[in-house]
Structure formats: structure tokens, C-alpha cells
């Protein structure tokens, strides 16, 4: 989920200076964080044009903008629909390239990793045909993000490092992917250093998007702090992240989930419970944004467990398991399901979940933690 936000931030700036009164209204809504309103403005801007070739470029551009706005508003299915339409109507290679990248984001939001990777690759092919070094690097990062989700962590790190070296403006995206890989490996301190490096990369040209980029990096840092047990640093990073997300309800909900996790870890169980309830209510609105559901359920599941409510945590991790689209997340989910069962006194069920967590063939801190937990259970029986 955090990688997708970073990719969106980098790509969305391509059209922000385009003409048109309604389109400009959409851009202003987008900059205020009102992506659903922006989506409607962009749709209307395209619908007012007569269906002639003269306006094909403008129509393709606003359709792609509508797709990106739909993605950022949590409407993954609508984002894919519009991006497909933009690809079909794009009058030139550049427009088609950007539309493929928007479609990759839409497929990522709906959990279709195979199609997401396909469209990152198609966008990359078009970027190479154009000789567009910045887009080559950006879409290379998109492919690295797909590799990450499939558990290809070593390959994703290598791809992100190539992109970082290829284009300074893509360094932040590349470093974000690398940091996520390191986090999954349990190398939290290294991941934090990488994210700190990303904070001082070439800034985006528009302040709104640069602020959002910085907030995304802070939220990623919070996830690492929390994983290593530093609730205070995690809370500080979440608080700082909220500033750049402004009035964006979707991303503020993500901050709520991360804050709930920090509160649970620090023993503030009542406050954590209030935020868990708020997050679950907010997710009911985002029905087709699986990436947001995955990230939030992971945060609040851990929050519930840390707050002393393993039954609720088990229910939340069960929900997460039912929708988890990324293989890289499965060892984590099975480990936490096992941990919930242990705290509920269900040792047989705990063992089943922990064994599943150990059966993945990529490096994950949770495959190691699950193996250690099984050893502890065996020792307790002797």
C-alpha cells in the first residue's frame, strides 16, 4: 500500500499544468486532498468534449487523471475501468504509457498482481521506446514493487537500486521499495536509514505532492519503529505524517490505523480500542480498495492483540487472510493468527498457523519468528 501511494504521488504531477476550467477545478480539488470531487471534475471535463480526433489528446489526459483520482479516492475498480478507456483512446505513445501506469495502480488496489505487473512492464516498454529516462526509472520501480509483493525481495532490492542510480527524480520511489523489502526481512534499522535517505532526495516540483511524499515516508518509518518495538518513535512519526496528508480522509484513516498500533504497543488500550473502531468503520466505505484494507487490518489486528483482545485480533487477521493478495504478507498473517491462538489457549490451531508461516521460500522475518515460536511450544511440552 505505501509503495502505491509513493508511485501515485510521482505520476500524478504529469498533468497538473494542463488547461481547461473544469479540469483546473479538478486539479484544485486534488491539491486539497478531495480526490472524489476531483474524479467527478475530470469526468465532466472529458464528457463536454465532442467525440472528434482534435480533442483526443485532451480527452485521454483527463480520463487518465480521473483514473488516478479514482485510485487515490479508494475506487480501485473505477480506476482500472478508466485507465483501460484511456489506453484505448490514447492518440500517442506518451499518453498510452501514462495510462498503462495508471492501470497498474488500479490493478494493485484491487489485488490483481499479475495484471499489475503486466501493465508496469508495458508502461516501461513504451518509456524505453520514447527514451524517457525518468519514466523508465519510475516504471522500473513499479516492477520492483510487484516483485516485492510476490516475495521476490532480493530481486526487488536490486531493481530499486538500479532505478535509484538511473534517475535522481525517481530515487525516493526506489528507496521506498528497498525499505519495504528490508522491513519484511526484519532489518528495521537499515530500512529507517534508507527512508531517511529518501527524505532528502530531489523534491517534487509541486509542494502539495512533495508534502505527501514526505508523509508517506514518515508513515513507512512509523511501521518500522513499531515493528522493532519503539512505540514512542512510531507515534511521533505518525503524528508528523498527518500534516502532509491534510484533509485526505483515506490517508488519515491509514494514520489512525498506525496510531492504534502504536497505542496498543505502549499499553494505552482504551485509546487503541477507540481508533480500532474508527478504522473499521472507515474501511466499510472503501469497499474496492483492497490495498488499504490490507494495510489497515494489519495495523489494527496488531493493535487489538497488544491491547489484550486476542479474540478481536484473530477475527481481524482472519479477515486479512481472506483478502490478502500479496504473497509477501502471508507469513506475517499466519504468524499473528498463530500468536492469537496461543493467547486464547488454542495450541493445536496455533501450531497449524505457525507451520504455514514457515512454508514460504522467500526471506521473511516472520518465517523465522514462527519457527522460533514452534520451538518454544515444543520446549514447553517437555
Secondary structure, DSSP 8 states (H G I E B T S, - for coil): -HHHHHHHHHHHGGGTT---HHHHHHHHHHHTT-HHHHHHHHHHHHHTS-SSGGGHHHHHHHHHHHHHHHHHTT-HHHHHHHHHHHHHH--SHHHHHHHHHHHHHHHHHTT-HHHHHHHHHHHHHHHHHHT-HHHHHHHHHHHHHHHHHTT-HHHHHHHHHHHHHH-GGGHHHHHHHHHHHHHHTT-HHHHHHHHHHHHTS---SSHHHHHHHHHHHHHHHHHHHHHTT-HHHHHHHHHHHHHHHTT-HHHHHHHHHHHHHHHHHTT-HHHHHHHHHHHHHHHTT-TT-HHHHHHHHHHHHHHHHHTT-HHHHHHHHHHHHHH---HHHHHHHHHHHHHHHHHHT-HHHHHHHHHHHT--SS--HHHHHHHHHHHHHHHHH-
